[in-house]
Amino acid sequence: MDKVELLGIRVDVIDRPQLLAEIDRLVVAQKPALVNNVNVHACNIACKDQAFRNILNASEVVFCDGFGVKLGARLLGKTLGERLTPPDWIDDLFKLCIERRYRIYFVGDTVDVVSCFAREVHGKYPALRIAGHHDGFFIPGSDADIRIMQELVRLRPDIILTGMGMPRQEKWADEARKKLGQGVIIATGALFRWYTGYEKRAPKWVTQTGFEWLARLAASPRKHFKRYVVGLPLFYLRILKQKRNKGTFDS
């Protein structure tokens, strides 16, 4: 796959069918693998967090999850693939899992949210092989974390969906990869609560026109002020700096 370097992150030029095919290929390989994504927020974190940036660049796939990132690439004279927000393609992944008889595990969010997500997915896709689920409110390296890892080693799911927020889910997945014998770990952010309706997502005409960030800011201004009001201008300033440096990122 072609890649575009954006603020020191190598982002794959990939569309939905290619992403699903790549996940399928990684599962078949029966080795632990990371599938991560970047939006403006992720890029800003990666500019300051070298460990997070290294994890992204060591991932088997890094796809674009934001119109802001696509615009940033365009300002650098490059073109990224499709914007692939997990809620838009996760049902296609579930159908692939049913067809290929892959086993899937969910880890993230609160007990109530992840349990509701597992029930809702099972109700919609009763043939889907859900290996198990666990909330994401545990301390890395704690007894709870060790128990989750032991369960994953025992159950050997083909795919693990995480929903713990950035950069925690990516750092946890990177540690998990070192201990698991197999399993494609896919970061999905707020997927569990969007899918179950715990958090309402903006209408499709908003999400598909690049204004989802504005809808989230309007819904929770205090929660998202720093991420969008501060983060968006900062991201584009960094992009312009990279452009001025002839495509070279300087943290």
N, C-alpha and C positions, 0 to 999 in steps of 0.2 A: 504493500500500500504506500501511496505517496504521503508525505508528511509536510506540515507547515510549522516552522518554528516561531512561536509567539511568546515573547517575554521569557525566553529560556525553556519553554515547554514545547515538546514535539507532539503536535496534534495530528491525528490521522485524518486523511481526506477519505471519508467513508459515508455511505448512505445506509438506509435501513436494511435492505436485503444483504448487503455486504457485512453489516454488523452481525446480523443473525447467523450468517454463514460462518463468520469468524468465531463466534461463540460456539457454534456446533463443532467446528474444527478443533477448538481448544478442548472441549469436553472429550472428544474422541481420542485426543492425545493422552488423556488420563494423567495429566500433570497439573499441579496447582498453577493458576494463572490469574492475573488481575485485569479487569476491564473497568477503566475509570473514565471520568468525563471532566470537562472544564467549562466553566462559565466565567463571567467577569470576576465574581467573588473568588473563585478558585485561583484565577490568575493573580489576583492581588495578594492572596495568602502565599502563593508560591514565590512571589517576589521577595518576601521577607523570611520565608521558612524553607531553607535549603533542603531539609530532610523530606519535606512534603514534595518539593519539586523533583527530588531524586526518585521518589516513589512513582510519581507520574511518569517520568522518563524511563523507568524500569518496567512499566506496565506493558502487557502484551497489546492492549488497545487503549487509546485515549481518544474519545470522540467529543465532538462539539455539542454543548448543551446550552446554547444561548446566542441570540441574534447579536448581542454586543461583541462576542468573540468573532463572529463572522464579519462584522463591520471592522473590527480591529485588524483582521487579516486583510481585508480589502484595502484599508489605509496603507498597508505594507506592500500592496500590489500583488497579493496572493489570494487564492480562492479556496475556501474550505468546503467540505461536503455538506450534507443535510444536517439541520439542527435536530438532534435526537434526544429530546427530553424523555426520560423513561416512561412516564404515564402514556405517552403517545404510541409506544411500541411494545409495552410489557405483555399485552394480551397475545401478540404475535409470538413472543418468547414462550408463553405458557402453552400455546398450541404446538410449537416446535417440541417442547418437552413431552407433551402427550404423544405426539407422533413418534418420537425417538425413545420414549419410555425413560426419560431422564428424571432423576430424583432431585428435588429442590428443597432448600432450607432457607428460612427467613430469620434474620437477626437485626434488631434495631427498634427504636422508639420505645414507648411505654408498654407494659404488659397488656393493657387494654387495647391499645392500637394494633400491636402485632398479632394479638389473638383474634381480633376482629378481622384483620386483613387475611389471616389464614382461613378463617371461617368463610369469608366472602369469596375468596379465590376458590376454595373447595366447592362451595355452592354453585359457582359459575362453571367450574371445570372439575366435575367429580372424578374424572379419569386421571387428573393430574396427580402425580406421586409426590405428595408433600412429606418430606422426611421428618420435619419438625420445625419449631420456631422458638425464639428466645428474645426477650426485650434487650435493649441496648444500654440500659442503665447499670453498668457494672464498671468497676475500676480496672483498667488494663493491668494484667499481672496478678489480679486478686484471685481468691478461691473460686469466685463465680466465673471469671474468665477462664480459669483452668478447667472447670467443669464443662463449660461450653466447648472448649477445644477438645476435650476427651470425648464428648458426645459426637462432635463432627468427625473425629478420627474413627469412632466406632460405626457411625452411620454411613460415612463415605458418600455424601450427596454429590451429585454431578455439578450442581450450580448452587451458589450461596448468594442471596440478595442481602445487602446491608443497607440500613437506613439510620445512620447515626450522626449525620452532619459532617461537614468538612472542618478540619482535616482528620477528625477522629476516625471516621470509617475507613479512610485510606490507610492510615497508620496501623489500625487494627488488622486490616486485611493483609498488609505487608508482613506483619508478625505471624499471622495465621498461615500464610503461604509457606513459611519456613518450617511449619510443623505438620502440615497436611500432606498426605500422599497424592491427593487429587482434589479437584474442585475448582471451578471457575468462579471467582468472587467478583460480583458486579455491584458497584456503588450506585445506589438509587436515591439518596437524599430523602426528600419528604414524600416519596412514592406511597408509603404505607398509609399515611394520613390523607393524602389526596385520593387515593383509590377507595378508601372507606368513607370519605366524606367528613372526617374529623376536621379537616381544613378544606374549605371550599376553593377550588381552582377557578380562575377567571374563565369567562366564556371562550369558546374556540376562536371566535373572530379576534379576540384580544391576544390569545396565546400565539396565534399564527401570524400576527402582524408586528410582533416585536415589542408589545407594550405590557407583557405579563409582569414585568418588574414594577410598572407604574400601578397596576392593580394591587400587587402585594404591598406596595408602599402605602397606598390609600387605605387598605384594609388594616394594616398594622404599622402605622407611621413610626412609633417609638422603637419597635422591634427592628425595623428595616432601614431606619434613617442612615446609620453609618454604612450599611451595605450598599445602598443605592445613591443617596444624596452625596455622600463623601466618596464612595467606592467607584462610581461610574466616571466622574471627572478624573480621578486619580489613574484609573486604568488607561484612559485615552491620552493622558499626559505621558504615561510610560510608553504607550505605543508610538507617540510622536517622537519621543526620545530615541526609541529603537530605530525609527525611520531616519532620524537625523544621523544616527551612528551607522547608517547604511546597512540596516538589518541586524546589527549586532546588539544583543541584549547585555546591558550592564546594570547589575543589581545595585 
